[in-house]
Amino acid sequence: MSPLSALLPKSLVARIYALYSAALLFFVGGGLSLFYQYQFAQQLETAQQSATMLIEVTAQTIADSAVIGDYDTIRRTLEKSTLRSQFAAATFIDISGGRLHSESRTPPEARAPAWLEARVAEHLYEVNRVISAGGRDYGVLRLAFDVDMIAGSLWVLFRNALLLTALGLSGGLLMIWFPLKRWLGPLGRVRQLGGDELASDTEGLTELPLEFRPMFDVLRQTATRLQHELATREKALVSLRQVLADLQALPANPDTPGDNDIEGMTAAIGRLVAEREAGRLALEQARDAAEAANRAKSDFLANMSHEIRTPMNGILGMTELALQTPLSAEQRDYLQIVSSSADALLTIINDILDFSKIEAGKLRIESIPFDLPGLLEEALPAIAVKAREKRLTLKWGLAADVPQVIAGDPVRVRQVLLNLLSNAVKFTEKGEVELQVRREPGVPGMADTLCFSVRDTGIGIAPDAQRHIFEAFSQADNSTTRRFGGTGLGLSLSSPLVALMEGEIRLHSEPGRGSTFCFTLPCRPADAVRPPAARPTPGATATAGGLPVLLVEDNRINQRLACKLLEGRGYRVTLAENGQLALDALAHASFAVVLMDMQMPVMDGLEATRRIRAREAASGLARTPIVAMTANAMQGDRERCLAAGMDDYLSKPINADELFRQLERWAQARPAA
């Protein structure tokens, strides 16, 4: 549950009241802020206009007096200009440097806060006017504003406005509280009603708002049906007790039973058989309902996987293309953040899908030869980047007796290692994270084991939290989740994955000193694996030589992304928006490779592939390589694609390097036309 959800009130009345209060506070506060800005600007504008008018009038008097040298009149004029005005001081500086100064400060009605005085002072400036007559300068008139008085008058205005706003806000909140309690109060009363009262209290239901009446009417009908069902079951219980009593009342000597006893036994047996048959039917219905719910869950997960991966393909692909264009440093940083966030979201989606597969018992573990040091070298750079960001030391080592090539599931081994290493880096503020792989002797008669140990110097885990650390959606405590984030699925996935690979996972931790997670796998040395094909060098020029590729895709964004990638690599792309258009395109042209989506309108990818293969078989045409490129990434989707006649499978979001490797592989394998 998010922190915002935890802060929400529990009752509907309180939630509506809180929403109204927040909205009212927002608009009232906004209005008060606008009022403050307007009055501030208006006050300053008024002061400036007053200064302009006053200095025009005063300057003329002082100019006339300066011509005849009447400095007494000038002094009196200066004193009058500052008396009970917005000016604190007035100064006349004659041409020879003599000064006549008058200062008069009017005490403000209320002392303004220092921040308001400082802001007023920032926007006001002294007013200067050159005193001249007959083309001759006699001096300068300078007026200085009384900042304390101006700020004080503003403060009085703002304080009164704030007081009135507080009173209005309080009145508004009180005015809405009582109608809410009156209008929505019946909801609380209905909630407290028992089953009998809910079924009979129709008058209370009429007081509910119209939006809630259908729901509570359904509840009332449900309560009535439950009462009827309970009464029926009570009658059945009475009948069962009667059957038991009848069975116990049969005569001890079966040689001389009475007619009534035989009839009673027949009736009892008939009732028991009927009730057991009803129970059997109910169990079958419950089983069918559970199986239907399980199928619905699987269908839902498959649809969600497809619908989420389709836009994720556009986000990741377009971000990658944008990063390859000329960008400013700020733009590149923003796009890298988008790419990193999308990768993190995709990881969470994959974790949730894996968790669902494990829950349903549908996750399959492979056993193929793979290069263990190579797997570590591929997995660790991503962790090293995170470690460098936190200035942590990342160490790893492989014991000399560990075989280079072992049999197992490299994808799941890599997934468990990344989960443990990511957690170690995430929960470590300083120090180091270390991965060690060693070989341990097995028990007599059993194979040796490989022990993967991930040690950190992080916050550690309390002993009481260690008992449930491998449970789903669990972390040491809620504060850890708020501080470090995460879904809590990493360890809950790692534990069953290790168990499926015939290993076990262990934990040793001390709060404040760090943690060590170890998991073991059977050590099964295998023959050397073929080295993987060289990956395309980033930024390399197109090498496809104009090979024709048929792209069968209905999503506009994915069409644009795939075309951009393929054309940038040098392929000639022909676009078909559904399976029927793909059949038409293949009837008129030959293609090196077909990239086929699964879910499309008119004709899906599976049906289109079956028809393509049937046409090739009937006409004796060469087999065109078809690679599935789809957002269907659930268990069994790959197998369905291959069974339909496709040659390979790529799941969305598409990795450009993997896409190009598949294209080069199948384009080279296809016979020349």
C-alpha positions as CSV (number, residue, x, y, z in Angstrom):
1,M,0.0,0.0,0.0
2,S,1.3,3.4,-1.0
3,P,2.0,6.1,1.8
4,L,-0.8,8.2,0.2
5,S,-3.3,5.4,0.6
6,A,-2.2,4.9,4.2
7,L,-3.0,8.6,5.0
8,L,-6.5,8.4,3.5
9,P,-9.4,8.3,6.0
10,K,-11.3,5.0,6.2
11,S,-14.8,6.3,6.0
12,L,-16.5,7.7,2.9
13,V,-17.7,10.8,4.7
14,A,-14.2,11.6,6.0
15,R,-12.7,11.0,2.5
16,I,-15.2,13.4,0.8
17,Y,-14.7,15.9,3.6
18,A,-10.9,15.7,3.2
19,L,-11.2,16.1,-0.6
20,Y,-13.5,19.1,-0.2
21,S,-11.2,20.6,2.5
22,A,-8.1,20.1,0.2
23,A,-9.9,21.6,-2.8
24,L,-11.3,24.6,-0.7
25,L,-7.9,25.2,0.8
26,F,-6.2,25.0,-2.6
27,F,-8.6,27.6,-4.2
28,V,-8.7,29.8,-1.1
29,G,-5.0,29.7,-0.8
30,G,-4.6,30.5,-4.5
31,G,-7.0,33.4,-4.3
32,L,-5.2,34.8,-1.2
33,S,-1.9,34.5,-3.0
34,L,-3.2,36.3,-6.1
35,F,-4.7,39.0,-3.8
36,Y,-1.3,39.4,-2.1
37,Q,0.4,39.8,-5.4
38,Y,-2.1,42.2,-6.8
39,Q,-2.2,44.4,-3.6
40,F,1.6,44.4,-3.4
41,A,1.9,45.6,-7.1
42,Q,-1.0,48.1,-6.6
43,Q,0.6,49.6,-3.5
44,L,3.9,50.0,-5.2
45,E,2.4,51.5,-8.3
46,T,0.4,54.0,-6.1
47,A,3.5,55.0,-4.2
48,Q,5.4,55.6,-7.5
49,Q,2.6,57.6,-9.0
50,S,2.3,59.7,-5.8
51,A,6.1,60.3,-5.9
52,T,5.9,61.5,-9.5
53,M,3.1,63.9,-8.7
54,L,4.7,65.2,-5.5
55,I,8.1,65.8,-7.0
56,E,6.6,67.7,-9.9
57,V,4.8,70.1,-7.6
58,T,7.7,70.4,-5.1
59,A,10.3,70.8,-7.8
60,Q,8.5,73.9,-9.2
61,T,8.4,75.6,-5.8
62,I,12.0,74.7,-5.0
63,A,13.1,76.0,-8.5
64,D,11.5,79.4,-7.9
65,S,13.0,79.7,-4.4
66,A,16.5,78.5,-5.6
67,V,16.5,81.3,-8.3
68,I,16.2,84.0,-5.7
69,G,18.2,82.1,-3.0
70,D,15.3,81.7,-0.6
71,Y,16.5,78.6,1.3
72,D,14.0,79.0,4.1
73,T,11.2,78.4,1.6
74,I,13.0,75.4,0.3
75,R,13.4,74.0,3.8
76,R,9.7,74.5,4.6
77,T,8.8,72.9,1.2
78,L,10.9,69.9,2.1
79,E,9.3,69.6,5.5
80,K,5.8,69.8,4.0
81,S,6.6,67.1,1.4
82,T,7.5,64.6,4.1
83,L,4.8,65.5,6.6
84,R,2.2,62.6,6.8
85,S,3.2,61.3,3.4
86,Q,4.8,58.1,2.0
87,F,8.2,59.7,2.1
88,A,10.6,59.4,5.0
89,A,13.1,62.0,3.9
90,A,13.5,64.9,1.4
91,T,16.8,66.4,0.5
92,F,17.9,69.3,-1.7
93,I,21.5,69.4,-2.8
94,D,22.5,72.6,-4.5
95,I,25.1,73.0,-7.2
96,S,27.9,73.8,-4.8
97,G,27.2,70.7,-2.7
98,G,25.2,72.3,0.1
99,R,22.4,70.1,1.5
100,L,19.0,70.9,3.0
101,H,17.5,67.8,4.6
102,S,14.1,67.1,6.1
103,E,13.1,63.8,7.6
104,S,9.7,62.8,9.1
105,R,8.7,59.2,9.7
106,T,5.0,58.4,10.4
107,P,4.7,55.4,12.8
108,P,3.0,52.5,10.9
109,E,-0.3,51.2,12.1
110,A,1.3,47.8,12.6
111,R,4.8,46.7,12.3
112,A,5.3,44.5,9.2
113,P,7.5,41.4,9.2
114,A,11.1,41.8,8.2
115,W,10.6,39.8,5.0
116,L,7.8,42.1,3.8
117,E,9.8,45.2,4.6
118,A,12.8,43.7,2.7
119,R,10.6,42.9,-0.3
120,V,9.1,46.4,-0.4
121,A,12.5,48.0,-0.1
122,E,13.7,45.9,-3.1
123,H,11.0,47.4,-5.3
124,L,11.1,51.1,-4.2
125,Y,13.9,53.4,-5.0
126,E,14.7,57.1,-4.3
127,V,13.2,59.7,-6.6
128,N,15.6,62.3,-7.9
129,R,14.8,65.5,-9.9
130,V,17.2,68.1,-11.3
131,I,16.1,71.6,-10.2
132,S,16.7,74.0,-13.1
133,A,15.3,77.3,-14.3
134,G,16.1,79.4,-17.4
135,G,18.5,76.7,-18.7
136,R,20.6,76.7,-15.5
137,D,20.8,73.9,-13.0
138,Y,20.5,74.8,-9.3
139,G,20.6,71.4,-7.7
140,V,18.9,68.1,-7.2
141,L,15.8,67.2,-5.2
142,R,15.8,63.7,-3.7
143,L,12.8,62.0,-2.1
144,A,13.2,58.7,-0.1
145,F,10.2,56.4,0.6
146,D,9.0,55.5,4.1
147,V,9.4,51.7,3.7
148,D,8.1,51.0,7.2
149,M,4.8,52.9,6.7
150,I,4.2,51.4,3.2
151,A,5.0,47.8,4.4
152,G,2.9,48.4,7.6
153,S,-0.2,49.4,5.6
154,L,0.3,46.4,3.3
155,W,0.7,44.1,6.4
156,V,-2.5,45.4,7.9
157,L,-4.4,44.7,4.6
158,F,-2.9,41.2,4.3
159,R,-3.5,40.4,7.9
160,N,-7.1,41.3,7.7
161,A,-7.5,39.4,4.4
162,L,-5.9,36.3,6.1
163,L,-8.2,36.6,9.0
164,L,-11.3,36.9,6.8
165,T,-10.0,33.9,4.7
166,A,-9.5,31.8,7.8
167,L,-13.0,32.6,9.1
168,G,-14.5,31.9,5.7
169,L,-12.6,28.6,5.3
170,S,-13.7,27.5,8.8
171,G,-17.3,28.4,8.1
172,G,-17.2,26.6,4.7
173,L,-15.8,23.4,6.4
174,L,-18.5,23.6,9.1
175,M,-21.2,24.1,6.5
176,I,-20.2,21.1,4.5
177,W,-19.6,18.8,7.5
178,F,-23.1,18.6,8.8
179,P,-24.8,18.1,5.4
180,L,-22.3,15.3,4.6
181,K,-23.1,13.6,7.9
182,R,-26.8,14.0,7.2
183,W,-26.7,12.7,3.6
184,L,-24.2,10.0,4.0
185,G,-24.9,9.0,7.6
186,P,-27.3,6.2,6.5
187,L,-24.3,4.4,4.9
188,G,-22.8,4.0,8.4
189,R,-26.1,2.8,9.8
190,V,-26.6,0.2,7.0
191,R,-23.0,-1.0,7.5
192,Q,-23.9,-1.8,11.2
193,L,-27.0,-3.7,10.4
194,G,-27.0,-7.5,10.8
195,G,-28.3,-9.9,8.2
196,D,-31.9,-9.9,9.5
197,E,-32.0,-6.2,9.9
198,L,-30.5,-5.6,6.4
199,A,-33.1,-7.8,4.8
200,S,-36.0,-6.1,6.6
201,D,-34.9,-2.5,6.9
202,T,-36.2,-1.1,3.7
203,E,-37.0,2.3,5.2
204,G,-33.3,2.8,6.0
205,L,-32.3,2.0,2.5
206,T,-34.6,4.7,1.1
207,E,-32.5,7.3,2.9
208,L,-29.4,6.3,1.0
209,P,-28.2,8.4,-2.0
210,L,-29.4,7.1,-5.3
211,E,-25.9,5.9,-6.4
212,F,-25.7,3.5,-3.4
213,R,-29.2,2.2,-3.5
214,P,-28.7,-0.5,-6.2
215,M,-25.6,-1.9,-4.4
216,F,-27.4,-2.1,-1.0
217,D,-30.5,-3.5,-2.7
218,V,-28.4,-6.3,-4.1
219,L,-26.9,-6.8,-0.6
220,R,-30.4,-7.0,0.9
221,Q,-31.5,-9.6,-1.7
222,T,-28.3,-11.5,-1.1
223,A,-29.0,-11.4,2.7
224,T,-32.5,-12.7,2.0
225,R,-31.2,-15.6,-0.1
226,L,-28.6,-16.4,2.5
227,Q,-31.3,-16.5,5.2
228,H,-33.3,-18.9,3.0
229,E,-30.3,-21.0,2.4
230,L,-29.4,-21.1,6.1
231,A,-33.0,-22.1,6.9
232,T,-32.8,-24.9,4.3
233,R,-29.5,-26.1,5.7
234,E,-30.9,-26.1,9.2
235,K,-33.8,-28.3,7.9
236,A,-31.2,-30.6,6.3
237,L,-29.3,-30.8,9.6
238,V,-32.5,-31.7,11.4
239,S,-33.2,-34.4,8.8
240,L,-29.6,-35.8,9.3
241,R,-30.1,-35.9,13.1
242,Q,-33.4,-37.7,12.5
243,V,-31.6,-40.2,10.2
244,L,-28.9,-40.8,12.9
245,A,-31.6,-41.2,15.5
246,D,-33.5,-43.7,13.3
247,L,-30.4,-45.7,12.6
248,Q,-29.6,-45.9,16.3
249,A,-33.3,-46.9,17.0
250,L,-33.2,-50.0,14.8
251,P,-33.9,-53.3,16.6
252,A,-30.8,-55.2,17.8
253,N,-32.1,-58.5,16.4
254,P,-32.5,-58.3,12.6
255,D,-34.4,-61.6,12.5
256,T,-37.6,-60.0,13.8
257,P,-37.8,-56.5,12.3
258,G,-41.1,-54.7,12.2
259,D,-42.6,-53.2,9.0
260,N,-42.1,-49.7,10.4
261,D,-38.4,-50.3,11.1
262,I,-37.8,-51.5,7.5
263,E,-39.6,-48.4,6.2
264,G,-37.6,-46.2,8.5
265,M,-34.3,-47.7,7.4
266,T,-35.2,-47.3,3.7
267,A,-36.2,-43.7,4.3
268,A,-32.9,-43.0,6.2
269,I,-30.7,-44.7,3.5
270,G,-32.6,-42.8,0.8
271,R,-32.0,-39.5,2.5
272,L,-28.3,-40.2,3.1
273,V,-27.8,-41.2,-0.5
274,A,-29.6,-38.1,-1.8
275,E,-27.5,-35.8,0.5
276,R,-24.3,-37.5,-0.5
277,E,-25.2,-37.1,-4.2
278,A,-26.0,-33.5,-3.6
279,G,-22.6,-33.0,-1.9
280,R,-20.8,-34.8,-4.8
281,L,-22.5,-32.5,-7.3
282,A,-21.5,-29.4,-5.2
283,L,-17.9,-30.6,-5.1
284,E,-17.8,-31.1,-8.9
285,Q,-19.3,-27.6,-9.4
286,A,-16.7,-26.1,-7.0
287,R,-13.9,-28.0,-8.9
288,D,-15.2,-26.8,-12.3
289,A,-15.4,-23.2,-10.9
290,A,-11.8,-23.4,-9.6
291,E,-10.5,-24.7,-12.9
292,A,-12.4,-22.0,-14.8
293,A,-10.9,-19.4,-12.4
294,N,-7.4,-20.8,-13.0
295,R,-8.0,-20.6,-16.8
296,A,-9.3,-17.1,-16.5
297,K,-6.2,-16.1,-14.5
298,S,-3.9,-17.6,-17.1
299,D,-5.8,-15.8,-19.9
300,F,-5.6,-12.6,-18.0
301,L,-1.9,-12.8,-17.4
302,A,-1.3,-13.6,-21.1
303,N,-3.4,-10.7,-22.2
304,M,-1.7,-8.3,-19.7
305,S,1.7,-9.5,-20.8
306,H,0.8,-8.8,-24.4
307,E,-0.8,-5.4,-23.8
308,I,2.1,-4.2,-21.5
309,R,4.9,-5.4,-23.7
310,T,3.5,-3.8,-26.9
311,P,3.8,-0.2,-25.7
312,M,7.0,-1.1,-23.8
313,N,8.5,-2.1,-27.1
314,G,7.7,1.3,-28.5
315,I,9.1,3.1,-25.4
316,L,12.4,1.2,-25.3
317,G,12.9,1.1,-29.0
318,M,12.1,4.8,-29.7
319,T,14.3,5.8,-26.8
320,E,17.2,3.8,-28.1
321,L,16.7,5.4,-31.6
322,A,16.5,8.8,-30.1
323,L,19.8,8.2,-28.2
324,Q,21.5,7.5,-31.5
325,T,20.6,11.0,-32.8
326,P,22.5,14.2,-32.1
327,L,21.4,15.4,-28.6
328,S,22.4,18.0,-26.0
329,A,23.9,16.6,-22.8
330,E,20.6,17.5,-20.9
331,Q,18.5,15.7,-23.5
332,R,20.7,12.6,-23.5
333,D,20.5,12.5,-19.7
334,Y,16.7,12.7,-19.8
335,L,16.4,9.9,-22.4
336,Q,18.8,7.7,-20.5
337,I,16.6,8.2,-17.5
338,V,13.6,7.2,-19.5
339,S,15.4,4.1,-20.9
340,S,16.6,3.1,-17.4
341,S,13.1,3.5,-15.9
342,A,11.6,1.5,-18.7
343,D,14.1,-1.3,-18.2
344,A,13.3,-1.3,-14.5
345,L,9.6,-1.5,-15.2
346,L,10.1,-4.4,-17.6
347,T,12.1,-6.2,-15.0
348,I,9.2,-5.8,-12.5
349,I,6.8,-7.1,-15.2
350,N,9.0,-10.1,-15.9
351,D,9.3,-10.8,-12.1
352,I,5.5,-10.7,-11.7
353,L,5.0,-13.1,-14.6
354,D,7.7,-15.5,-13.4
355,F,6.1,-15.4,-9.9
356,S,2.7,-16.3,-11.5
357,K,4.3,-19.2,-13.4
358,I,5.9,-20.5,-10.3
359,E,2.7,-20.2,-8.4
360,A,0.9,-22.2,-11.1
361,G,3.7,-24.8,-11.3
362,K,4.2,-24.0,-15.0
363,L,7.8,-22.7,-14.9
364,R,10.2,-25.0,-16.7
365,I,13.9,-25.3,-16.0
366,E,16.3,-26.1,-18.8
367,S,19.5,-28.2,-18.6
368,I,21.9,-27.1,-21.3
369,P,25.7,-26.6,-21.3
370,F,26.8,-23.0,-20.7
371,D,30.0,-21.2,-20.0
372,L,29.9,-20.2,-16.3
373,P,32.7,-17.6,-16.4
374,G,31.2,-16.1,-19.5
375,L,27.8,-15.8,-17.8
376,L,29.4,-14.0,-14.9
377,E,31.2,-11.6,-17.2
378,E,28.0,-10.7,-19.0
379,A,26.0,-10.3,-15.8
380,L,28.4,-8.3,-13.6
381,P,28.8,-5.1,-15.7
382,A,25.2,-4.0,-15.0
383,I,25.8,-4.4,-11.3
384,A,29.2,-2.7,-11.6
385,V,27.5,0.4,-12.9
386,K,25.2,0.6,-9.9
387,A,28.1,-0.1,-7.5
388,R,30.2,2.7,-9.1
389,E,27.3,5.1,-8.7
390,K,27.3,4.4,-4.9
391,R,31.1,4.3,-4.7
392,L,31.1,0.6,-3.6
393,T,33.8,-1.9,-4.4
394,L,32.6,-4.9,-6.4
395,K,34.7,-8.1,-6.2
396,W,34.2,-11.5,-7.7
397,G,36.1,-14.7,-7.9
398,L,35.9,-18.2,-9.3
399,A,37.7,-21.0,-7.5
400,A,40.2,-23.0,-9.6
401,D,38.3,-26.3,-9.3
402,V,35.0,-24.9,-10.7
403,P,34.4,-26.3,-14.2
404,Q,34.2,-23.7,-16.9
405,V,31.2,-25.4,-18.7
406,I,28.3,-26.8,-16.6
407,A,24.9,-28.1,-17.4
408,G,22.0,-26.1,-16.1
409,D,19.6,-23.2,-16.9
410,P,21.8,-20.2,-17.6
411,V,18.9,-17.8,-17.8
412,R,17.6,-18.7,-14.3
413,V,21.1,-18.8,-12.8
414,R,21.8,-15.3,-14.1
415,Q,18.4,-14.1,-12.8
416,V,19.1,-15.4,-9.3
417,L,22.6,-13.9,-9.3
418,L,21.3,-10.5,-10.5
419,N,18.6,-10.5,-7.8
420,L,21.1,-11.2,-5.0
421,L,23.7,-8.8,-6.3
422,S,21.2,-6.0,-7.0
423,N,19.8,-6.4,-3.4
424,A,23.4,-6.3,-2.0
425,V,24.2,-3.1,-3.8
426,K,20.8,-1.5,-3.0
427,F,21.1,-2.2,0.8
428,T,24.8,-1.2,1.1
429,E,25.7,2.4,1.7
430,K,29.5,2.0,1.9
431,G,32.1,-0.8,1.7
432,E,32.0,-3.6,-0.7
433,V,29.9,-6.4,-2.4
434,E,31.6,-9.7,-3.2
435,L,30.6,-12.7,-5.3
436,Q,32.5,-16.0,-4.9
437,V,31.8,-19.3,-6.6
438,R,33.4,-22.4,-5.2
439,R,33.0,-26.1,-5.5
440,E,31.9,-28.1,-2.4
441,P,32.0,-31.9,-2.0
442,G,28.6,-33.5,-2.0
443,V,27.4,-36.2,0.4
444,P,28.5,-39.7,-0.3
445,G,26.9,-41.0,-3.4
446,M,25.9,-37.6,-4.6
447,A,27.5,-35.1,-7.1
448,D,29.5,-32.1,-5.9
449,T,27.7,-28.8,-5.5
450,L,28.6,-25.3,-6.7
451,C,28.2,-22.6,-4.0
452,F,27.4,-19.1,-5.1
453,S,28.1,-16.7,-2.3
454,V,27.1,-13.0,-2.3
455,R,28.4,-11.0,0.6
456,D,27.8,-7.3,1.4
457,T,28.7,-4.8,4.1
458,G,25.2,-3.3,4.2
459,I,22.5,-2.7,6.8
460,G,22.0,-6.4,7.5
461,I,18.7,-8.2,8.5
462,A,17.3,-8.6,12.0
463,P,16.8,-12.2,13.2
464,D,13.0,-11.9,13.4
465,A,12.9,-10.6,9.8
466,Q,15.1,-13.4,8.4
467,R,12.3,-15.9,9.0
468,H,10.0,-14.4,6.3
469,I,12.6,-12.7,4.1
470,F,11.9,-15.3,1.3
471,E,8.2,-14.7,1.3
472,A,6.5,-12.9,-1.6
473,F,6.3,-9.1,-1.4
474,S,8.4,-9.0,1.8
475,Q,11.2,-6.9,3.0
476,A,12.9,-6.5,6.4
477,D,10.4,-3.8,7.4
478,N,8.2,-1.1,5.8
479,S,10.8,1.6,6.4
480,T,13.2,-0.4,4.3
481,T,10.7,-0.3,1.5
482,R,10.2,3.4,1.7
483,R,14.0,4.0,1.9
484,F,15.3,1.6,-0.7
485,G,12.2,0.8,-2.8
486,G,11.5,-2.5,-4.5
487,T,8.6,-4.9,-4.9
488,G,9.9,-7.5,-2.5
489,L,9.7,-10.2,-5.3
490,G,13.5,-10.7,-5.8
491,L,14.1,-13.1,-3.0
492,S,10.7,-14.7,-3.2
493,L,11.5,-15.6,-6.9
494,S,15.1,-16.7,-6.1
495,S,14.1,-19.2,-3.5
496,P,11.8,-21.3,-5.6
497,L,14.0,-20.9,-8.7
498,V,16.9,-22.4,-6.8
499,A,14.7,-25.2,-5.5
500,L,13.5,-26.0,-9.1
501,M,17.2,-26.2,-10.1
502,E,17.7,-28.8,-7.3
503,G,19.6,-26.4,-5.0
504,E,18.9,-24.5,-1.8
505,I,19.4,-20.9,-0.6
506,R,20.8,-19.8,2.8
507,L,21.2,-16.6,4.6
508,H,23.6,-15.4,7.3
509,S,23.2,-11.8,8.4
510,E,23.9,-9.4,11.3
511,P,22.2,-6.0,11.6
512,G,24.7,-3.3,10.9
513,R,27.4,-5.6,9.7
514,G,26.0,-7.0,6.4
515,S,24.5,-10.1,4.9
516,T,25.7,-13.2,3.0
517,F,23.3,-15.1,0.7
518,C,24.5,-18.5,-0.5
519,F,22.8,-20.8,-2.9
520,T,23.9,-24.1,-4.2
521,L,23.4,-25.9,-7.5
522,P,24.4,-29.4,-8.6
523,C,27.9,-29.4,-10.2
524,R,27.4,-31.1,-13.5
525,P,30.4,-30.6,-15.8
526,A,29.5,-30.5,-19.5
527,D,31.3,-30.5,-22.9
528,A,32.4,-27.1,-24.2
529,V,29.7,-25.0,-25.8
530,R,30.0,-23.3,-29.1
531,P,31.1,-19.7,-28.7
532,P,28.3,-17.3,-29.4
533,A,28.2,-15.3,-32.6
534,A,30.0,-12.0,-32.5
535,R,27.7,-9.2,-31.6
536,P,27.3,-6.3,-33.9
537,T,29.5,-3.4,-33.0
538,P,27.4,-0.4,-31.8
539,G,27.3,2.3,-34.4
540,A,28.5,-0.1,-37.2
541,T,27.4,0.7,-40.7
542,A,24.6,-1.3,-42.4
543,T,25.7,-4.7,-43.7
544,A,22.5,-6.3,-44.9
545,G,23.1,-5.4,-48.5
546,G,19.5,-4.6,-49.3
547,L,18.1,-8.0,-48.4
548,P,14.2,-7.9,-48.5
549,V,12.4,-8.4,-45.2
550,L,8.6,-8.8,-44.8
551,L,7.4,-7.1,-41.6
552,V,4.0,-8.3,-40.5
553,E,2.9,-6.0,-37.7
554,D,-0.4,-4.2,-37.0
555,N,0.7,-1.7,-34.3
556,R,1.7,1.6,-35.9
557,I,4.4,2.5,-33.3
558,N,6.0,-0.9,-33.6
559,Q,5.8,-0.7,-37.4
560,R,7.7,2.6,-37.3
561,L,10.3,1.3,-34.8
562,A,11.0,-1.9,-36.6
563,C,11.2,-0.2,-40.0
564,K,13.7,2.3,-38.6
565,L,15.9,-0.4,-37.1
566,L,15.8,-2.6,-40.2
567,E,16.3,0.2,-42.8
568,G,19.1,1.6,-40.7
569,R,20.8,-1.8,-40.9
570,G,20.4,-1.8,-44.7
571,Y,17.4,-4.1,-45.2
572,R,14.6,-3.4,-47.6
573,V,11.4,-3.5,-45.6
574,T,7.9,-4.4,-47.0
575,L,5.1,-3.8,-44.5
576,A,1.9,-6.0,-44.0
577,E,-0.6,-5.1,-41.4
578,N,-2.1,-8.5,-40.9
579,G,-1.7,-12.2,-41.9
580,Q,-3.8,-11.9,-45.1
581,L,-1.8,-9.1,-46.4
582,A,1.4,-11.1,-45.7
583,L,0.0,-14.0,-47.8
584,D,-0.7,-11.6,-50.6
585,A,2.8,-10.1,-50.4
586,L,4.5,-13.5,-50.4
587,A,2.4,-14.5,-53.5
588,H,4.0,-11.7,-55.5
589,A,7.5,-11.4,-54.1
590,S,10.3,-13.4,-52.4
591,F,11.7,-12.3,-49.0
592,A,14.9,-13.3,-47.2
593,V,13.1,-13.4,-43.8
594,V,9.5,-12.8,-42.5
595,L,9.1,-11.1,-39.1
596,M,5.6,-12.2,-37.9
597,D,3.5,-10.8,-35.1
598,M,1.0,-13.2,-33.4
599,Q,-2.1,-11.2,-32.5
600,M,-3.4,-9.2,-35.5
601,P,-6.8,-8.4,-37.0
602,V,-8.3,-10.3,-40.1
603,M,-5.7,-13.1,-39.7
604,D,-3.3,-13.8,-36.9
605,G,0.3,-14.8,-37.3
606,L,-0.2,-18.5,-36.4
607,E,-2.8,-19.0,-39.1
608,A,-0.9,-17.0,-41.6
609,T,2.2,-19.2,-41.0
610,R,0.2,-22.4,-41.4
611,R,-1.1,-21.2,-44.8
612,I,2.4,-20.1,-45.9
613,R,3.8,-23.5,-45.1
614,A,0.9,-25.3,-46.8
615,R,1.4,-23.2,-49.9
616,E,5.1,-23.9,-50.0
617,A,4.5,-27.6,-49.6
618,A,1.8,-27.7,-52.3
619,S,3.9,-25.6,-54.8
620,G,7.3,-27.1,-54.0
621,L,8.7,-23.6,-53.1
622,A,11.7,-23.0,-50.9
623,R,11.0,-22.6,-47.3
624,T,11.0,-18.9,-46.3
625,P,12.4,-18.3,-42.7
626,I,9.6,-16.9,-40.4
627,V,10.6,-15.4,-37.1
628,A,7.9,-14.6,-34.5
629,M,8.3,-11.1,-33.2
630,T,5.5,-10.8,-30.7
631,A,4.5,-9.5,-27.3
632,N,3.1,-12.9,-26.3
633,A,5.8,-14.0,-23.8
634,M,4.0,-16.5,-21.6
635,Q,4.9,-20.1,-21.1
636,G,4.0,-22.1,-24.2
637,D,3.9,-19.1,-26.7
638,R,7.3,-20.1,-28.2
639,E,6.2,-23.7,-28.6
640,R,2.9,-22.6,-30.3
641,C,4.9,-20.5,-32.8
642,L,7.3,-23.3,-33.6
643,A,4.4,-25.8,-33.9
644,A,2.6,-23.5,-36.4
645,G,5.7,-23.6,-38.6
646,M,7.8,-20.6,-37.5
647,D,11.6,-21.0,-37.4
648,D,12.4,-18.9,-34.4
649,Y,11.0,-16.6,-31.8
650,L,11.6,-13.1,-30.4
651,S,9.6,-11.5,-27.6
652,K,8.9,-7.9,-27.2
653,P,10.4,-5.4,-26.2
654,I,12.8,-6.2,-29.0
655,N,16.5,-6.1,-28.4
656,A,18.1,-4.7,-31.6
657,D,21.2,-6.8,-31.4
658,E,19.2,-10.0,-30.9
659,L,17.0,-9.0,-33.8
660,F,20.0,-8.5,-36.2
661,R,21.6,-11.8,-35.1
662,Q,18.4,-13.7,-35.9
663,L,18.1,-12.0,-39.3
664,E,21.7,-12.7,-40.2
665,R,21.4,-16.3,-39.1
666,W,18.2,-17.1,-41.1
667,A,19.1,-15.0,-44.1
668,Q,22.4,-16.9,-44.4
669,A,20.7,-20.2,-43.9
670,R,18.1,-19.6,-46.7
671,P,19.1,-21.0,-50.1
672,A,19.8,-18.5,-52.8
673,A,16.8,-17.8,-55.1
